């Protein structure tokens, strides 16, 4: 099958692709490939090497990308709900405006990866390597983010409600317009974290001592905490 490429011989558009066709494309291309409006839904691409590739408006729903080499890849407005990225190398990968709901990133290499305006509802990052990973303006409701480090980061616009943040490090982080309601905070660290613009949900004194010790809160947050104890604040 002959695939239509752009003049620069590095881009392919509006194709449903599998491993064999990807191999053909790689043989034709002189550098990293660019895919636009392509479908990889349900494909088993375990171990595929596509370092530096760009994906724009592509779909990977239910695709298997286990042990794939995807370093330096760019993903723009892609849909990959339910895909498996376990043990893959996504160092310095960029995701912008993507639907990554219920994806599995277990033990993936995500150092330097950046997620912006993405949907990560129910995603699992168990044992992933996340040094330098950044998340902003994204939905991670009920996601498993155990052990991630946000240390000294300015974290903007994250909906982490119901997420598992056990062991996460928010030391000296600044949380802006973030929602932590009903998140699991076991062993999470918030020392010197600025939470004044975060939504903390319903917290008790025990939560304050166990999870938020050393953090910075607003007077309104402190008043809500005291009011939750049945004390009238005037």
PyMOL commands that set and color helices and strands:
alter all, ss='L'
color gray80, all
select helices_A, chain A and resi 19-28+205-211+219-227
alter helices_A, ss='H'
color red, helices_A
select strands_A, chain A and resi 11-13+34-36+54-56+74-76+94-96+114-116+134-136+154-156+174-179+194-199
alter strands_A, ss='S'
color yellow, strands_A
deselect
rebuild
show_as cartoon
